[in-house]
Amino acid sequence: MIPDVAEFVRQHVSGFETLRLFDYVTVRAMVAALFAFVITIIFGRRVIVWLFRNRYRDVSEDALTADASSKRGTPTMGGVLMLGAATAAYVLFGRLSNPFGWMALSAFLYFGVVGLVDDIRKVRAGRSRGGLSERAKWIAQIAYAVVFAVVYLHPSLSPFPPGFASQFFVPFLKIPVGNLGWYYGLFAVFVILAITNAVNLTDGLDGLAVVPAISTAAVYAVFAYIIGNKFQAEYLQFEYIPGTEELAVLCSAACGAGLGFLWFNAYPAEVFMGDTGALALGGLLSTTALLLKQELLFVLVGGVFVVEVGSSLIQGKIGEAIAGRRLMYRAPLHLSFRHLGVAEPRVVIRFWIVSIILALAGLLTIKVR
C-alpha cells in the first residue's frame, strides 16, 4: 500500500495532528481544487512567456474561422498548466493507493501527452495540419481505450467487486438494467473515444471548452463522493462502489486547474490549451464516467460537447456525404453562430450558461431515482 502524502507526513513528523482533517474526502477535494487553482495562477504567466519565447505558438490556418489570422501566434500547449497543477494536487491530496484514482489519472496524463506530441508537431511544421495524422491519433486513442477496457473488466485487475464491472446502469434507475459481459469493453472503448474527441472538437473559441469541462467534472465530483460513501449511497439509493470517492479529489483538482487556466484563456486569450489540454480533459471525463457507472449522465451534463460533436457528424456524415450539401452554415455548432455574425464572447458565454444549467439539471437527478 502506498500511503498518501498527508498520511505520510502525519505519521513521520510530530506536530501535524491537524492533518486528520485530510481523512475527509470533502476537505481534500476542496483543498486540491484551491491548490491547483493557485499553482496555475502562480506559474501561468511564466509558462505563457516561456511558450512564446520558444515559439510554441498557434499556427491556425482554418479558413472557417473568421478571425483565425488574428489569433495566429498566440502561445499554445497551455494545457500543460492544467496537467501539471491538477496532477500535483492529486498527488499531494489524493490517496495514491486507490486504483480508481490511478485509472482516471492515467487517462488524464496519457491523452495529455498524445495532445502534447500533436501540438509540438503542428508548431514545428508551421501549420495546423502538420500534427499527428488522423490515423496515428486514432491508433493512440484506441490503444489506450482497449487497455483500459481490459483492466476495467479483468477479474484480477479490475477495481470493482467480482461480476460488477460489466453491469450497465442508466440514470434514474436504482439497479442495473443488465450485464453486458465482455461487450461492455466495446462500450467502454466507444465512450472514451467519443467523449475525448467531443471535448477536443469543442475547443475552438477562447474559453469555450474549459467551462463546460469544469461544470461536468464538478458534477462527477459530487457523484463520486456520493457513490463512494456507503451512507450517502444508501440514502440516495445509488449502488455503493467503495474507492470511487477519490475521483472527487481528482475531478476537483481538474476544476481548480481549469479555473486557473481560464484566467489566462478568457477572451482575448493569452494562451490556448491546444490538444494537450482538450484531450487530457476528455480522457479524464470519459474514464471518470465509466468508473462511476454514470456514462449516460454525460449526455445531459456534457450536453454542450454532445451537441458540438453531433453537429459535426450531421454536417459531415449526413449533409455532405448523403445529401450532398451542407445542412448548417458551419460545423461544429459554434462556428455557425460565428458565421451569423454573433460576437465570439457572446457565443462563448452563452455556451457557458447552457453548460451550467445542464450541470444543475444533472445534480437534480440525484434525487430523482
Secondary structure, 3 states (H helix, E strand, C coil): CCCCHHHHHHHHCCCCHHHHHHHCHHHHHHHHHHHHHHHHHHHHHHHHHHHHHCCCECCCCCCCCCCHHHHCCCECCCHHHHHHHHHHHHHHHCCCCCHHHHHHHHHHHHHHHHHHHHHHHHHHHCCHHHCCCHHHHHHHHHHHHHHHHHHHHCCCCCCCCCCCCCEECCCCCCCCCEECCCHHHHHHHHHHHHHHHHHHHHCCCCCCCHHHHHHHHHHHHHHHHHHCCHHHHHHHCCCCCCCCCHHHHHHHHHHHHHHHHHHHHCCCCCCCCHHHHHHHHHHHHHHHHHHCCCCCHHHHHCHHHHHHHHHHHHHHHHHHHHHCCCCCCCCCHHHHHHHCCCCHHHHHHHHHHHHHHHHHHHHHCCCCC
